[in-house]
Amino acid sequence: MNKQYLETIKILDRKVYNLDYHQARVDRTIGEGKLDLFSLIKPEESGLLRCRILYDQDNASIEYIPYEKREIKKLKLVFDDTIEYSKKYGDREHINKLFEQREECDDVLIVKDGLVTDTSIANIAFFDGDIWLTPKQPLLEGTMRAKLLDEKKIFATYISYKDISKFQKIALMNAMIDFDIITSDNLEDTIC
């Protein structure tokens, strides 16, 4: 059986967001021309939907799920030098085990080889007072992250977990939440 991959796409009132970026990731994952998202996605329902596509080299299944944003205000640092999630795999067991370590926090911030990567559901960015910086080596190169990098709204650099306290704000980004600032005044209250 082929390894399965996952694509999550934002749809609001039948408008599909960032489809070019999602198609590019699918093409990198299984090869160009193997799965055409433009012809596959046909939302009929209004409202905010999470389009979930599970696919492999030969098959694809699609579902449209009403989306409710998960509130994230506190992140727990977790360390794992073995995690590998360079493609958006359908199997998230390793990430789910890290998420279980969150204790009283809302999500985890995964550190690999001393560098900040991602949360369990999103890429991350840090504001240094002038610009927003995102990890140069995320676990997954997300579609919203790619778009914001292309637009020069964020910039990639290596970020050590030891340097987090030097930043003023943290933001999460993924296909569903766009760019969501989760801290305003006290960064220490965000990282637990």
Secondary structure, DSSP 8 states (H G I E B T S, - for coil): ----EEEEEEEETTEE-SHHHHHHHHHHHH-TTS--HHHH------SEEEEEEEE-SS-EEEEEEE--------EEEEE-SS---SS-BS--HHHHHHHGGGTTSSEEEEEETTEEEEESS-EEEEE-SS-EEEESS-SS--HHHHHHHHTTSSEEE--BGGGGGG-SEEEEEETTTEEEE--SS-GGGTB-
